[in-house]
Amino acid sequence: MSYPLTWLRYSFIATAALGTLFIGQIRPDTYAVFTFWALLLLWIAQLAGKWKQGFHLLLLLELAVSVWLNERYGGLYFLTFFATLILLVQAGRPSTWPRLLAVGLCWTALAISLEERSITLIAGTHILFGAFAILLHGLASTSGKKQEVEQLYDELRRKHYELEEARSRLVDYARKVQLFSQMEERNRISHDLHDDLGHSITRLKMMMEAAIRLSGPQPDKSAELMNQVRDQLGESMEALRRTVRKLQPNEQIRSQYSLHKFLDEASAYFGLPVRLETSGIPYSLYPSVEFALYRNTQEAITNAIRHGDARSIDIRMHYEPQQIMLSVSNDGKLPEENPQKQRGLGISGMEERVKLLGGELLVESGPPFTVTTILPHPIANS
């Protein structure tokens, strides 16, 4: 039971006792007995709110004492049934049949206690009792829904933490897979170089040494060996070219997501200046990082033209040892709402794309309106 309703319940009992003491016909020699019964009812009310196992027994005892006090002293003791109503509504779900029957029993006890009162008092008390019951029912329903919302919020927050933890594990796993793939490729290349070029160079060295020794006594044989060395050198060079070509990325795929190519096409297509400024020491980027930068730049420029009516766009790319930062600024209209609170699908997609790589997306309302993508450098962080 909430503290305000608890104090309201005790206030009904105290008001009933004090009011009856002042307006009732209580003889001074019975003050001690009167006080005893008032404190007893208050103690029963307090115990009924705490002792869950004996709730029904204490409820009946509280109703019985209230009915007896109304029969014995009259006065304002009918207010104690309002206190009992608070206990009934707050002790459990008010829509269950046992709870409704208990409310009906309390209302019946109130009607019995008011039998000898005036019609006006009886009618007014019943109207107030019914209105008070409806009010308490609404409060209890609202409180129950609030608890359900809080439980759902806690569950949602727990799921969010679990999802964030799973995302972190996924990012870490992706980095490890990327590093393991690089290690596997390096091992394969080293084996190819050792098995093919290594043995070939060793064989050529031995053939050249033999040709040198035969150059004096058998010049024809020496020349034949040198010709074989020349032919095998050509084969070794071709094998080396094949190995190098395997290391080169697919130029068609790289050109498809080339940031510089996109900026040139965007400037020509939209008919507005798109300026790119680079700082720091550039280094090669992983395809996943390059793809994320490409998509975020594409989304930022599209939003600047569609929503901001921008006339020029400035892009700054800064290379740091541990991370790379890409900022896209425009001179268009600023959003009416805070972009940190109100994010559309475009910004949300950019943020999700960055988080998958362990990065961060910053949105500054400006002016100028700026979207900054920060991505870690996997090689440096590994």
C-alpha positions in Angstrom: 0.0 0.0 0.0 1.3 3.5 -0.9 2.2 5.8 1.9 -0.4 8.5 1.0 -3.3 6.0 1.1 -1.9 4.4 4.3 -2.0 7.8 6.1 -5.4 8.5 4.6 -6.6 5.2 6.0 -5.3 6.0 9.5 -6.7 9.6 9.2 -10.2 8.2 8.7 -9.9 6.1 11.9 -8.4 9.0 13.9 -11.0 11.5 12.6 -13.8 9.1 13.4 -12.6 8.7 17.0 -11.8 12.4 17.6 -15.0 13.5 15.9 -17.1 11.1 18.0 -15.4 12.2 21.1 -16.3 15.8 20.6 -19.8 15.6 19.1 -21.0 12.3 20.7 -22.3 11.9 24.2 -19.3 10.3 25.8 -19.2 10.4 29.6 -15.9 11.4 31.1 -15.7 8.3 33.2 -15.7 6.2 29.9 -12.9 8.1 28.2 -10.4 5.3 29.1 -12.6 2.6 27.6 -13.4 4.8 24.5 -9.7 5.4 24.0 -8.9 1.7 24.3 -11.3 0.7 21.6 -10.1 3.5 19.3 -6.5 2.4 19.7 -7.5 -1.2 19.3 -9.1 -0.5 16.0 -6.1 1.5 14.9 -3.8 -1.4 15.9 -6.0 -3.9 14.0 -5.9 -1.6 10.9 -2.1 -1.4 11.1 -1.7 -5.1 11.5 -4.1 -5.9 8.6 -2.0 -3.9 6.3 1.2 -5.8 7.2 0.1 -9.4 8.0 -0.7 -11.0 4.6 -1.3 -14.5 6.0 -4.1 -13.4 8.4 -5.5 -10.7 6.1 -9.0 -12.1 5.8 -9.3 -12.8 9.6 -8.2 -9.3 10.4 -10.5 -7.8 7.8 -13.5 -9.5 9.4 -12.3 -8.4 12.9 -11.9 -4.8 11.7 -15.4 -4.8 10.2 -16.8 -6.3 13.4 -15.1 -3.8 15.7 -16.3 -0.9 13.4 -19.9 -2.1 13.4 -19.8 -2.5 17.3 -18.3 1.0 17.7 -21.0 2.5 15.5 -23.7 0.7 17.5 -22.1 1.7 20.8 -20.9 5.3 20.3 -22.4 6.4 16.9 -21.0 9.8 16.0 -18.5 9.7 13.1 -17.5 6.1 13.4 -19.1 5.3 10.1 -15.9 6.8 8.6 -14.0 3.7 9.6 -15.7 1.8 6.7 -14.0 4.2 4.3 -10.7 3.2 5.9 -11.6 -0.5 5.4 -12.4 0.2 1.8 -8.9 1.6 1.2 -7.5 -1.7 2.6 -9.8 -3.8 0.4 -8.9 -2.0 -2.8 -5.2 -1.7 -2.2 -4.7 -5.2 -0.9 -5.1 -6.9 -4.3 -6.7 -6.7 -7.7 -10.1 -5.0 -7.2 -11.6 -6.7 -10.2 -11.5 -10.2 -8.7 -14.7 -11.6 -7.3 -13.5 -12.1 -3.7 -12.5 -8.5 -3.6 -15.8 -7.3 -4.9 -17.6 -9.5 -2.4 -15.5 -8.0 0.4 -16.4 -4.5 -0.8 -20.1 -5.5 -0.8 -19.7 -6.8 2.7 -18.1 -3.5 3.8 -20.9 -1.5 2.2 -23.5 -3.7 3.9 -21.9 -3.1 7.2 -21.9 0.6 6.5 -25.7 0.4 5.7 -26.4 -1.5 9.0 -24.5 1.2 11.0 -26.5 4.0 9.4 -29.9 2.5 10.0 -30.9 5.0 12.7 -29.4 8.1 11.1 -31.1 10.7 9.1 -32.1 10.1 5.4 -29.8 12.9 4.3 -26.8 11.5 6.1 -27.5 8.0 4.8 -27.9 9.1 1.2 -24.9 11.4 1.3 -22.7 8.7 2.9 -23.7 6.0 0.4 -23.0 8.4 -2.5 -19.6 9.3 -1.1 -18.8 5.7 -0.4 -19.6 4.6 -3.9 -17.7 7.5 -5.4 -14.8 6.8 -3.2 -14.8 3.1 -4.2 -14.8 4.1 -7.9 -11.9 6.5 -7.3 -9.9 3.9 -5.4 -10.6 1.3 -8.1 -9.3 3.8 -10.7 -6.2 4.5 -8.6 -5.5 0.8 -8.1 -5.9 0.1 -11.9 -3.6 2.9 -12.7 -1.1 1.7 -10.2 -1.3 -1.8 -11.6 -0.7 -0.5 -15.1 2.2 1.6 -13.9 3.8 -1.5 -12.4 3.3 -3.4 -15.6 4.9 -0.5 -17.6 7.8 -0.5 -15.1 8.2 -4.2 -15.5 8.1 -3.9 -19.3 10.6 -1.1 -19.1 12.9 -3.1 -16.9 12.6 -6.0 -19.3 13.2 -3.8 -22.3 16.3 -2.3 -20.6 17.6 -5.8 -19.8 17.0 -6.9 -23.4 18.8 -3.7 -24.5 21.8 -4.6 -22.4 21.8 -8.1 -23.7 21.6 -6.8 -27.3 24.4 -4.4 -26.7 26.5 -7.1 -25.2 25.7 -9.4 -28.2 26.6 -6.6 -30.6 29.9 -6.1 -28.8 30.6 -9.8 -29.1 29.7 -9.7 -32.8 32.0 -6.7 -33.4 34.8 -8.5 -31.6 34.2 -11.7 -33.5 34.2 -9.8 -36.8 37.5 -8.2 -36.0 39.0 -11.6 -35.0 37.6 -13.2 -38.2 39.2 -10.4 -40.2 42.5 -10.8 -38.5 42.4 -14.6 -38.8 41.6 -14.2 -42.5 44.6 -12.0 -42.9 46.8 -14.4 -41.1 45.5 -17.3 -43.1 46.1 -15.4 -46.4 49.6 -14.4 -45.2 50.4 -18.0 -44.3 49.2 -19.2 -47.7 51.3 -16.6 -49.5 54.3 -17.5 -47.5 53.8 -21.2 -48.3 53.4 -20.4 -52.0 56.6 -18.3 -52.0 58.5 -21.0 -50.0 57.2 -23.9 -52.0 57.4 -22.4 -55.5 59.8 -19.5 -55.6 62.0 -20.7 -52.8 62.8 -24.1 -54.4 63.0 -22.5 -57.8 65.6 -19.9 -56.7 67.6 -22.6 -54.9 67.6 -24.7 -58.0 68.6 -21.7 -60.2 71.4 -20.9 -57.8 72.8 -24.4 -58.1 72.5 -24.4 -61.9 74.3 -21.1 -62.2 77.1 -22.4 -60.0 77.4 -25.4 -62.2 77.4 -23.2 -65.3 80.2 -21.1 -63.9 82.3 -24.2 -63.2 81.6 -25.5 -66.7 82.3 -22.2 -68.5 86.0 -23.1 -68.9 86.1 -26.8 -69.8 82.6 -27.2 -71.3 81.4 -23.8 -72.6 78.6 -25.4 -74.6 77.2 -27.2 -71.6 77.6 -23.9 -69.6 75.6 -22.0 -72.2 72.9 -24.6 -72.2 72.6 -24.4 -68.4 72.4 -20.5 -68.6 69.6 -20.8 -71.1 67.7 -23.1 -68.7 68.3 -20.6 -65.9 66.9 -17.9 -68.1 63.8 -19.9 -68.9 63.2 -20.9 -65.3 63.7 -17.2 -64.2 60.9 -16.3 -66.6 58.7 -19.0 -65.0 59.5 -17.8 -61.5 58.7 -14.2 -62.4 55.4 -15.2 -63.8 54.6 -17.2 -60.6 55.5 -14.1 -58.6 53.2 -11.9 -60.7 50.4 -14.4 -60.1 51.0 -14.2 -56.4 51.0 -10.4 -56.4 47.8 -10.3 -58.5 46.1 -12.4 -55.9 46.9 -9.8 -53.3 45.3 -7.0 -55.2 41.6 -6.3 -54.4 38.9 -6.5 -56.9 39.1 -3.1 -58.7 35.6 -3.3 -59.9 34.2 -3.7 -56.3 36.6 -1.0 -55.0 35.6 1.5 -57.7 31.9 0.8 -56.9 32.3 2.1 -53.4 35.1 4.6 -54.0 34.5 7.8 -52.0 36.4 10.1 -54.4 34.4 8.8 -57.3 31.1 9.3 -55.5 32.0 12.9 -54.6 32.8 13.7 -58.2 29.6 12.1 -59.4 27.6 13.9 -56.6 29.0 17.3 -57.5 28.1 16.8 -61.1 24.7 15.2 -60.5 23.4 17.7 -57.9 25.1 20.7 -59.4 26.6 22.0 -56.1 30.1 22.2 -54.9 31.3 19.3 -52.8 34.7 20.0 -51.2 36.9 17.3 -49.7 39.7 18.1 -47.3 42.1 15.4 -46.0 44.4 15.7 -43.0 46.7 13.3 -41.2 48.8 10.5 -42.7 46.5 8.4 -45.0 46.6 4.6 -44.8 44.7 1.9 -46.6 41.3 1.1 -45.2 39.5 -2.2 -44.7 36.7 -2.8 -47.2 34.2 -2.8 -44.3 35.4 0.6 -43.1 35.5 2.0 -46.6 32.0 0.8 -47.3 30.7 2.3 -44.0 32.3 5.7 -44.9 30.9 5.5 -48.4 27.3 4.8 -47.2 27.4 7.4 -44.4 28.7 10.1 -46.8 26.1 9.2 -49.3 23.3 9.4 -46.7 24.6 12.7 -45.2 24.7 14.4 -48.7 21.3 13.1 -49.6 19.8 14.4 -46.3 21.5 17.7 -46.8 20.0 18.2 -50.2 16.6 16.7 -49.5 15.9 18.2 -46.0 18.3 21.0 -45.6 18.2 22.5 -49.2 22.0 22.8 -49.0 24.0 24.9 -51.5 27.4 23.6 -50.7 28.9 20.6 -48.8 32.2 20.3 -47.0 33.8 17.0 -46.2 36.7 16.6 -43.9 38.6 13.3 -43.5 41.1 13.1 -40.7 43.4 10.1 -40.3 44.6 9.3 -36.8 46.8 6.3 -35.7 43.9 4.7 -33.8 40.8 5.9 -35.8 39.6 7.8 -38.8 37.1 10.7 -38.7 34.8 11.8 -41.6 32.7 14.9 -41.1 30.1 16.1 -43.6 28.9 19.7 -43.2 26.3 21.7 -45.1 25.1 25.2 -45.2 21.4 24.2 -45.5 18.5 24.8 -43.1 18.9 23.6 -39.6 16.4 21.0 -38.1 13.7 22.4 -35.9 14.1 19.6 -33.3 17.2 18.5 -31.6 18.7 15.8 -33.9 20.1 13.9 -30.9 16.5 13.3 -29.7 14.6 13.1 -33.0 16.5 10.8 -35.4 15.0 9.7 -38.7 15.7 6.4 -40.5 18.7 7.8 -42.3 20.6 8.9 -39.1 19.5 5.7 -37.3 20.8 3.6 -40.2 24.1 5.5 -40.2 24.5 5.0 -36.4 23.7 1.3 -36.6 26.2 0.9 -39.4 28.9 2.6 -37.4 28.2 0.7 -34.2 28.6 -2.6 -36.0 32.2 -1.6 -36.5 32.7 -0.4 -33.0 32.6 3.3 -34.0 30.6 6.4 -33.1 28.3 8.8 -34.9 28.1 12.4 -33.8 25.4 14.8 -35.0 25.9 18.6 -34.4 23.0 20.9 -35.2 25.4 23.7 -35.9 25.5 25.9 -37.7 26.7 24.3 -39.9 24.8 21.0 -39.6 27.5 18.4 -39.3 27.5 14.6 -39.2 30.7 13.0 -38.1 31.6 9.3 -38.5 34.3 7.9 -36.2 35.6 4.5 -37.0 38.5 2.6 -35.3 41.5 1.6 -37.3 41.5 -2.3 -37.0 45.2 -2.7 -37.7 46.3 -0.2 -35.1 43.8 -1.5 -32.5 44.7 -5.1 -33.1 
